Amino acid sequence: MEEKLSTEELEMELYSNQELISLLENTKAKPYMNSNSTYEYLISQDLTSLDAKLNLMDIFREIFRLQAYPVLFEFNDRKIF
């Protein structure tokens, strides 16, 4: 499965997709997030920044790992597992 979302599409999903919101609200925040939930952290970020994009990959990699989905991210012509 491959899905590509623009920053704008991702922001719309973060505010309107109840299944995604619930998943992120119930995902424990990582120590660097300084938030109670992953959802709170994500909606407070500038999703156009490189830091936020790298954090997003980290967050979803962890969520998919916990859900037992194989994950492959491509970033600047490198594959990151």
Contacts in CASP RR format, 6 or more apart in sequence:
PFRMAT RR
TARGET T0000
AUTHOR 0000-0000-0000
METHOD contacts of the structure
MODEL  1
MEEKLSTEELEMELYSNQELISLLENTKAKPYMNSNSTYEYLISQDLTSL
DAKLNLMDIFREIFRLQAYPVLFEFNDRKIF
5 13 0 8 1.000
7 47 0 8 1.000
7 48 0 8 1.000
10 47 0 8 1.000
10 56 0 8 1.000
11 47 0 8 1.000
13 20 0 8 1.000
14 20 0 8 1.000
14 21 0 8 1.000
14 24 0 8 1.000
14 39 0 8 1.000
14 42 0 8 1.000
14 43 0 8 1.000
15 43 0 8 1.000
21 39 0 8 1.000
23 63 0 8 1.000
24 37 0 8 1.000
24 38 0 8 1.000
24 39 0 8 1.000
24 42 0 8 1.000
25 37 0 8 1.000
25 38 0 8 1.000
25 39 0 8 1.000
25 40 0 8 1.000
26 37 0 8 1.000
27 37 0 8 1.000
27 38 0 8 1.000
27 39 0 8 1.000
27 59 0 8 1.000
27 62 0 8 1.000
27 63 0 8 1.000
28 37 0 8 1.000
28 38 0 8 1.000
29 35 0 8 1.000
29 36 0 8 1.000
29 37 0 8 1.000
29 38 0 8 1.000
29 40 0 8 1.000
29 41 0 8 1.000
30 38 0 8 1.000
30 58 0 8 1.000
30 59 0 8 1.000
30 62 0 8 1.000
32 55 0 8 1.000
33 41 0 8 1.000
34 41 0 8 1.000
35 41 0 8 1.000
35 44 0 8 1.000
38 59 0 8 1.000
38 63 0 8 1.000
42 56 0 8 1.000
42 59 0 8 1.000
45 52 0 8 1.000
45 55 0 8 1.000
46 52 0 8 1.000
47 53 0 8 1.000
47 56 0 8 1.000
57 73 0 8 1.000
57 75 0 8 1.000
57 80 0 8 1.000
60 71 0 8 1.000
61 71 0 8 1.000
61 73 0 8 1.000
64 70 0 8 1.000
64 71 0 8 1.000
65 71 0 8 1.000
71 81 0 8 1.000
72 79 0 8 1.000
72 80 0 8 1.000
72 81 0 8 1.000
73 79 0 8 1.000
73 80 0 8 1.000
73 81 0 8 1.000
74 80 0 8 1.000
END
